[in-house]
């Protein structure tokens, strides 16, 4: 290349970079605040509604203390039928890719060290998770000028695979993210797992807090706020993915909040769980306050959600207990295992702000239309003005209309949850929600369904009408055969459309595909 051509190339590159930075500066900041194992009832914010559509409080709403969530909900919109996969890694990869777990293939939580498909689990499920080069939300945002920051739990790939490090799959910076989903400890005195029996799950990168009384949730918050300041000092728009390790087990009590629950009458582990909830909520408030102090709150959209149903240590996983009045918990095929809190709001409402004028989110609103975790990917990309590659399948749909409090007639009220694995709370099942109806398909007849279920050949079915029976107490599979068949036809079509991987028979080879009743 001639010296003149080289100079022209450098000048062009500088001009292009200047244009990119100018365009980036005009775009809103994005925060995803993801809480581990937090169900829709683990909060003082009522998400469920009465027959008139108004929020209805239940006893668990009065047990938990989440004033920062109340603050966020008061200035934004909450969804009361927002779905996630019923275990963590599938949800996290769905947020990263916009794909349903049946499509991206990571249909189970990823064991850091062993392929945990299960005895008859889908042998070709994607245990290796995300890999460098995969299309991801932070990768696309970072490529368009955003500073992309990962804080907290990763759980995207096994221990010795590059995707275990979030900085290898699209994030500019990784703080404390690794292969595992459960922290070794929440206590700085235990070096967050570096001391004790759980050293393989010691949270990395927080050595400055070792030996102190800094709770893990607090340490992550301090680091997240420091990273936000770095991004704003550089004038970059940012995408912060703050994935709390809380409120996942071990249920170690946060001493800052323990007195609030010691007279509750709840079991000690449930009291500890509540302190984890309150500590997470304080973290949310601290981030909101910090965004305001940095002068960027008006330009920052905050999306708050849980990654699967509640794992509160209250009652059996298929009972009406830890997510009461919903049935079930994390890992289960019932609503308590799949329904999660979701709130979207500008960090500081300002009707005059151009970003907020482009996406006006009503204060204190409730959205009852069905949505799910795959919708986050296209929503944030659209807000940022970024397009996904044309050859990357996206199952989610943008939420912009729903975020403004309106109904979106173009969106089908549907959700597919595919779990071809065992052992877990529920084993070898696929769920299909279509409108008011929900069908649960159990692949193996000898796996308990924890309730009445009709059997046909080698499978079992459950059917619920969620409009009439939102707490799933009346299985209609035996009495509504036409509806059961219609829902199963939809389930089979969706599973095939997503190229779902199925469990296998005892021979380890024959696929147990869903069949009509």
C-alpha positions in Angstrom: 0.0 0.0 0.0 1.3 3.5 -0.9 1.9 6.1 1.9 -0.9 8.2 0.5 -3.3 5.3 0.5 -2.3 4.5 4.0 -2.9 8.1 5.2 -6.3 8.1 3.5 -7.2 4.8 5.1 -6.3 6.1 8.6 -8.2 9.3 8.0 -11.3 7.4 6.8 -11.0 5.1 9.9 -10.8 8.1 12.2 -13.8 9.7 10.5 -15.8 6.5 10.8 -14.9 6.1 14.5 -16.0 9.7 15.1 -19.3 9.1 13.4 -19.9 5.9 15.3 -19.1 7.6 18.6 -21.4 10.5 17.8 -24.2 8.1 16.9 -23.6 6.0 20.0 -23.8 9.1 22.3 -27.3 9.8 21.1 -28.6 6.4 22.1 -30.0 5.4 25.5 -28.2 3.4 28.1 -29.5 -0.1 28.8 -29.5 -2.0 32.1 -30.7 -5.6 32.6 -31.0 -6.4 36.3 -31.4 -10.2 36.5 -32.1 -11.9 39.8 -31.4 -15.6 40.2 -34.2 -17.9 41.3 -36.6 -15.1 42.0 -40.2 -15.9 41.3 -43.1 -13.5 40.7 -44.3 -13.7 44.4 -40.9 -13.1 46.0 -41.5 -9.4 46.4 -43.6 -6.8 48.1 -44.7 -5.6 44.7 -48.0 -7.3 43.7 -47.8 -8.7 40.2 -51.0 -10.8 40.2 -54.3 -9.1 39.6 -57.9 -9.5 40.5 -60.8 -9.9 38.1 -60.8 -6.2 37.3 -57.1 -6.2 36.4 -56.0 -4.3 39.5 -53.0 -5.6 41.6 -54.0 -8.0 44.3 -51.8 -8.6 47.3 -51.2 -12.0 48.8 -49.5 -13.0 52.1 -46.1 -13.4 50.5 -46.2 -9.8 49.2 -46.5 -8.8 52.9 -43.6 -11.0 53.9 -40.9 -9.7 51.6 -39.5 -6.1 51.7 -38.5 -4.7 48.3 -38.9 -0.9 48.4 -36.6 -0.4 45.4 -38.7 -2.7 43.3 -41.8 -0.7 44.5 -40.0 2.5 43.4 -39.2 1.0 39.9 -42.7 -0.3 39.4 -44.2 3.0 40.5 -42.3 4.8 37.7 -42.7 2.1 35.0 -44.7 -0.9 33.9 -44.8 -4.4 35.3 -45.8 -7.5 33.4 -47.9 -10.1 35.3 -47.6 -12.9 32.7 -43.9 -12.8 31.9 -42.3 -16.2 31.3 -38.8 -17.6 31.6 -37.5 -21.1 31.2 -37.9 -23.0 34.5 -34.1 -23.3 35.1 -31.3 -20.8 34.8 -28.9 -21.4 32.0 -31.6 -21.8 29.3 -33.1 -18.4 30.3 -29.7 -16.7 30.4 -28.8 -17.9 26.9 -32.3 -16.9 25.6 -31.6 -13.4 26.8 -28.3 -13.4 25.1 -29.6 -14.8 21.8 -33.3 -14.1 21.5 -33.9 -17.8 21.0 -36.2 -20.2 22.8 -34.2 -22.9 24.6 -35.7 -25.5 22.3 -33.9 -23.8 19.5 -30.6 -22.8 21.1 -30.4 -26.3 22.6 -29.1 -25.5 26.1 -32.3 -26.9 27.7 -30.9 -27.6 31.2 -28.8 -25.8 33.7 -25.2 -26.3 32.8 -23.2 -28.4 35.2 -19.7 -26.8 35.1 -17.9 -30.2 35.1 -20.2 -32.9 33.8 -22.8 -33.4 31.1 -26.0 -33.5 33.1 -28.4 -34.5 30.4 -30.0 -37.1 32.7 -30.4 -40.9 32.4 -32.7 -40.6 29.3 -32.1 -36.9 28.6 -31.6 -35.5 25.2 -28.1 -36.7 24.3 -27.6 -33.9 21.8 -28.6 -31.0 24.0 -26.1 -28.1 24.0 -24.2 -28.8 27.2 -21.3 -26.6 25.9 -23.5 -23.5 25.9 -22.3 -20.3 24.3 -19.1 -20.1 22.3 -16.9 -17.3 21.0 -18.4 -16.2 17.7 -22.0 -16.8 18.6 -24.4 -14.0 17.9 -25.1 -12.4 21.3 -26.8 -9.2 22.6 -23.7 -7.7 24.1 -21.7 -8.6 21.0 -24.1 -6.7 18.7 -24.4 -3.8 21.1 -20.6 -3.6 21.6 -20.0 -3.7 17.9 -22.2 -0.6 17.5 -20.4 1.5 20.1 -21.9 0.4 23.4 -19.7 -0.3 26.4 -20.9 -3.8 27.5 -20.5 -4.7 31.1 -21.1 -8.1 32.8 -21.5 -8.2 36.6 -22.3 -11.3 38.6 -23.4 -14.7 37.6 -22.5 -16.1 34.1 -23.4 -19.8 33.8 -23.2 -19.7 30.0 -20.8 -22.6 29.5 -18.9 -25.3 31.4 -15.7 -24.6 33.4 -13.1 -25.5 30.8 -14.8 -23.9 27.8 -14.1 -20.4 26.6 -17.8 -19.3 26.8 -17.6 -19.6 30.6 -15.9 -16.2 30.5 -18.4 -13.6 29.6 -15.7 -11.4 28.0 -15.2 -14.1 25.4 -18.9 -14.0 24.2 -19.5 -10.3 23.7 -18.9 -8.3 26.9 -16.1 -5.7 27.1 -15.7 -6.4 30.8 -16.5 -9.3 33.1 -16.8 -8.8 36.8 -17.3 -12.1 38.8 -18.8 -14.1 36.0 -17.8 -17.8 35.7 -19.1 -21.2 34.8 -21.1 -22.0 37.9 -24.5 -20.8 39.0 -24.3 -21.1 42.7 -21.7 -19.0 44.7 -19.5 -20.8 47.1 -20.5 -18.3 49.8 -22.1 -14.9 50.1 -19.7 -14.0 52.9 -16.5 -12.0 52.4 -15.1 -13.6 55.5 -15.2 -16.9 53.6 -13.7 -15.2 50.5 -17.0 -15.9 48.6 -16.3 -19.6 48.7 -12.5 -19.6 48.6 -12.6 -20.9 52.1 -14.6 -24.0 53.0 -16.2 -26.9 51.2 -17.3 -25.1 48.0 -14.0 -23.8 46.6 -14.9 -24.9 43.1 -17.6 -22.3 43.2 -15.6 -19.5 44.7 -16.6 -16.2 43.0 -13.6 -14.8 41.1 -12.3 -11.3 40.8 -13.4 -9.9 44.2 -10.2 -10.4 46.1 -10.2 -6.9 47.5 -13.2 -7.8 49.6 -11.8 -11.1 51.0 -11.7 -11.2 54.7 -14.1 -8.3 55.1 -17.8 -8.3 56.2 -18.9 -7.2 52.7 -21.8 -9.3 51.6 -21.5 -10.6 48.0 -24.5 -8.7 46.8 -22.9 -5.5 48.1 -19.5 -6.2 46.6 -21.0 -6.7 43.2 -23.0 -3.5 43.5 -19.9 -1.5 44.3 -18.1 -3.0 41.3 -21.1 -2.4 39.0 -21.4 1.3 40.0 -17.6 1.8 39.5 -17.9 0.2 36.0 -20.8 2.6 35.2 -18.7 5.6 36.2 -15.9 4.4 33.9 -18.3 4.2 30.9 -19.9 7.5 31.6 -16.5 9.2 32.0 -15.7 8.0 28.5 -18.9 9.3 27.1 -20.0 5.9 25.9 -23.5 4.5 26.1 -23.5 1.4 28.1 -25.2 -1.9 28.4 -25.0 -3.3 31.9 -26.0 -6.9 32.5 -26.1 -7.1 36.3 -26.9 -10.8 37.1 -27.1 -11.2 40.8 -26.0 -14.4 42.3 -28.7 -13.8 44.9 -31.1 -15.3 45.6 -29.7 -18.7 44.7 -28.7 -21.2 47.4 -26.8 -21.4 49.7 -29.3 -19.7 51.8 -26.9 -17.7 53.9 -28.5 -14.9 55.9 -27.5 -11.3 55.0 -26.9 -9.9 58.5 -28.0 -6.4 57.4 -31.6 -7.6 57.1 -31.9 -10.6 59.4 -33.7 -8.7 62.2 -36.6 -8.0 59.8 -37.6 -11.7 59.6 -36.5 -13.3 62.9 -40.0 -13.1 64.3 -41.8 -14.1 61.2 -42.4 -17.6 62.2 -40.9 -18.8 58.9 -38.2 -21.6 58.9 -34.7 -20.3 59.2 -33.8 -21.0 55.6 -36.8 -19.1 54.4 -35.8 -16.2 56.6 -32.3 -16.2 55.0 -33.9 -16.3 51.6 -35.9 -13.2 52.5 -32.7 -11.4 53.5 -31.2 -12.2 50.1 -34.2 -10.7 48.5 -33.9 -7.5 50.5 -30.2 -7.3 49.9 -30.8 -7.6 46.1 -33.4 -4.9 46.4 -31.0 -2.6 48.1 -28.6 -3.2 45.3 -31.2 -2.2 42.8 -31.8 1.1 44.7 -28.1 1.8 44.9 -27.7 1.4 41.1 -30.7 3.7 40.5 -29.3 6.3 42.8 -25.8 6.0 41.2 -27.3 6.5 37.7 -28.9 9.7 39.0 -25.7 10.9 40.6 -23.9 10.3 37.3 -26.4 12.4 35.5 -27.5 9.6 33.1 -30.6 8.3 34.8 -33.0 10.0 32.4 -31.2 8.4 29.5 -31.1 4.9 31.0 -33.7 2.1 30.5 -33.8 -0.4 33.3 -35.3 -3.9 32.7 -35.7 -6.0 35.9 -36.6 -9.7 35.9 -36.0 -13.1 37.4 -34.5 -16.0 35.5 -36.9 -18.8 36.6 -39.6 -19.5 39.2 -39.0 -19.1 42.9 -36.7 -21.5 44.8 -37.8 -20.2 48.3 -37.4 -22.9 50.8 -41.1 -23.1 51.5 -43.0 -26.3 50.8 -42.9 -29.0 48.1 -41.9 -28.0 44.6 -45.3 -29.0 43.1 -47.5 -27.5 45.9 -49.1 -24.2 46.4 -46.4 -22.9 48.8 -43.3 -20.9 47.9 -45.1 -19.1 45.1 -48.6 -19.1 46.6 -51.2 -18.8 45.3 -49.4 -20.1 42.2 -48.5 -23.8 42.1 -45.0 -25.1 41.9 -41.5 -23.6 42.0 -38.2 -23.5 40.1 -37.8 -26.5 37.7 -41.5 -27.4 37.8 -43.9 -27.3 34.9 -46.5 -25.3 36.8 -46.8 -21.4 36.8 -44.7 -21.1 39.9 -41.8 -22.5 38.1 -42.1 -20.4 34.9 -43.7 -17.1 35.9 -41.2 -14.3 36.9 -41.3 -10.7 37.8 -40.6 -8.2 35.0 -40.5 -4.4 35.4 -39.4 -1.9 32.8 -38.8 1.8 33.6 -36.6 4.7 32.8 -34.2 5.1 35.8 -35.5 8.7 36.2 -38.7 9.6 34.4 -38.5 12.9 32.4 -41.3 13.5 29.8 -39.0 16.0 28.0 -36.2 13.5 27.4 -36.0 12.5 23.7 -35.4 8.8 24.6 -38.4 8.8 26.8 -40.5 10.6 24.2 -39.5 7.8 21.7 -40.5 5.2 24.3 -43.0 6.6 26.8 -43.5 4.1 29.6 -46.5 4.9 31.8 -46.1 5.1 35.5 -47.5 2.4 37.7 -48.9 0.5 34.8 -49.6 -3.3 34.6 -49.3 -5.2 31.4 -51.3 -8.5 31.3 -50.3 -9.6 27.8 -48.1 -12.7 27.6 -44.4 -12.0 27.0 -41.2 -13.9 27.7 -37.4 -13.8 28.0 -36.7 -14.2 24.3 -38.3 -10.8 23.7 -35.5 -8.9 25.5 -33.0 -9.4 22.7 -35.0 -7.8 19.9 -36.4 -5.1 22.2 -33.1 -3.8 23.3 -31.6 -4.1 19.8 -34.4 -2.1 18.4 -34.1 0.6 21.1 -30.4 0.8 20.4 -30.9 1.0 16.6 -29.0 -2.3 16.0 -30.0 -5.1 13.7 -29.3 -8.8 14.2 -27.7 -10.7 11.3 -30.3 -12.0 8.9 -29.2 -15.6 9.3 -29.7 -15.5 13.1 -33.1 -16.9 14.0 -34.9 -14.8 16.7 -37.9 -16.2 18.4 -38.6 -13.1 20.5 -40.7 -10.1 19.4 -40.1 -6.4 20.3 -42.0 -5.3 23.4 -42.2 -1.6 22.6 -46.0 -1.5 22.2 -46.5 -3.5 25.4 -44.0 -1.2 27.2 -46.2 1.8 26.4 -49.1 0.1 28.2 -51.0 -0.8 25.0 -52.2 -4.1 23.7 -50.4 -5.6 20.8 -52.8 -7.6 18.6 -49.9 -8.8 16.4 -48.4 -10.8 19.3 -49.6 -14.4 19.8 -50.3 -15.3 23.5 -47.9 -18.3 23.3 -44.9 -19.7 25.1 -42.9 -23.0 24.7 -41.0 -24.5 27.6 -39.0 -27.6 26.8 -37.1 -29.7 29.4 -36.0 -33.1 28.1 -33.9 -33.9 31.2 -33.9 -35.4 34.6 -33.4 -35.6 37.6 -35.0 -32.3 38.6 -38.3 -31.0 40.2 -40.2 -32.0 37.0 -38.6 -34.4 34.5 -38.8 -35.0 30.8 -41.6 -32.5 29.9 -42.7 -29.9 27.4 -45.2 -27.1 28.1 -47.1 -25.2 25.5 -49.2 -22.2 26.3 -51.6 -20.9 23.7 -54.0 -18.2 24.7 -55.8 -19.1 27.9 -54.8 -22.8 27.5 -51.8 -24.7 28.7 -50.8 -28.3 28.0 -48.1 -30.2 29.8 -46.7 -33.3 28.0 -44.8 -35.9 30.1 -42.6 -38.1 28.0 -42.3 -41.0 30.4 -45.2 -42.7 32.1 -43.2 -43.7 35.2 -42.2 -40.1 36.0 -44.6 -38.7 38.6 -46.7 -35.8 37.4 -47.7 -34.7 40.9 -51.3 -34.6 40.2 -53.9 -36.4 38.1 -52.9 -36.8 34.4 -54.3 -39.0 31.7 -52.0 -41.5 30.1 -52.0 -42.6 26.5 -49.5 -45.2 25.4 -46.1 -44.1 26.8 -47.0 -40.5 27.7 -49.1 -38.5 30.0 -50.9 -35.2 29.6 -52.2 -32.3 31.8 -54.4 -29.5 30.6 -55.4 -26.2 32.3 -57.4 -23.2 31.4 -55.5 -20.4 33.0 -58.2 -17.8 32.6 -60.7 -19.9 34.6 -58.1 -21.7 36.8 -55.0 -19.5 37.1 -53.6 -21.6 40.0 -53.8 -24.9 38.1 -56.0 -27.0 40.4 -58.4 -28.5 37.8 -56.8 -30.7 35.2 -59.1 -30.8 32.2 -57.2 -33.4 30.2 -59.7 -36.2 30.9 -62.8 -34.0 30.3 -61.8 -31.8 27.3 -60.3 -34.2 24.7 -60.8 -31.9 21.8 -59.0 -29.1 23.5 -56.3 -31.4 24.6 -55.7 -32.6 21.1 -55.7 -29.1 19.7 -53.1 -28.0 22.2 -51.0 -31.0 21.6 -51.1 -30.4 17.9 -49.7 -26.9 18.6 -47.1 -28.2 21.0 -45.8 -30.7 18.4 -45.7 -28.1 15.7 -43.8 -25.7 17.8 -41.3 -28.3 19.0 -40.6 -29.3 15.5 -40.3 -25.7 14.3 -37.7 -25.1 16.9 -35.8 -28.3 16.1 -36.2 -29.5 19.7 -34.0 -32.2 21.0 -36.0 -35.0 22.6 -35.3 -37.5 25.4 -34.6 -41.1 24.6 -36.0 -44.5 25.5 -34.1 -46.9 27.7 -32.1 -48.1 24.8 -30.5 -44.7 24.7 -31.2 -44.3 21.0 -35.0 -44.2 20.2 -36.3 -40.6 20.4 -39.4 -40.1 22.6 -41.1 -37.5 20.4 -44.4 -36.1 21.7 -47.5 -37.9 20.4 -51.2 -37.0 20.1 -53.6 -38.4 22.7 
